[in-house]
Amino acid sequence: MAASLNLPQSPISGKPPVVKNGVLTLHGFGVRVGMQSGHLEIEDGVGMERRKIKLARVGHKLKRLVCISEDGFATLGALKWLSDVGVSFVMLNRNGTVLLATGPTTTSDARLRRAQALALGNGVGLEISRALIDAKLQGQEKVVAGSLKDSSSAQIIASFRKRLSMADTFDAIRQMEAQAAVAYFGAWRNMPVLWPRTDLPRIPDHWRTAGSRQSPLSGGPRLAITSVHAILTTASPCSKLKQD
């Protein structure tokens, strides 16, 4: 009788896949974060595509552990290990909602807190808002003009960028951002989405272009009915938090 093949084992990573900024992202089902002989032991993935990671207390280069899953567990010992080495832990669901966030405790800086409290009324907060939205509109203008070849929409976005310096309220800045977004997503609307030719008979017509940012189900970006906007709405936690 021929011997059966062994099931493939979960690979143990000798060098943990921690990105440059110190973030390690976990995903999949049956996520496990626990302790083994003083090391943080992590397992994540889907089906046979699993990975197992061990981190020592020294040289791990980890600053934030992000778990995008609702299936699995993290032991109290593992959470204490993260706290002891100054690593924050964030748990998100698949649409980007923050379910849990922890972080290392540090001494409160009263000067910083005072500056943050005063920023709303002394003009600093307004300058920060202008700078952030200006950078966002600059990126949108670059994409529309360079990648989408839509010069008219790029000019509209550029005009709102120029008007940002005259905005003297947060509401005015939000209005300019919203109006620029209409031009930006309008430029995307008729962009074709490429699908494998063999799959085309099964692809609905409204999935073959980027489509409208406004969903008929919600009147806004939520509950998107096109593949592109479904990805934009659900893939980024930041986009979800912004909508809330």
Secondary structure, DSSP 8 states (H G I E B T S, - for coil): -----------EESS----TTSEEEEEBSSEEEEEETTEEEEEEEETTEEEEEEE-SSS----EEEEE-SSEEE-HHHHHHHHHTT-EEEEE-TT--EEEEE-------HHHHHHHHHHHHHSHHHHHHHHHHHHHHHHHHHIIIIIS--HHHHHHHHHHHHHGGG--SHHHHHHHHHHHHHHHHHHHTT-B----GGGGGGS-GGGSB---SS-TTTSSSSS--SHHHHHHHHS-HHHHHHH-
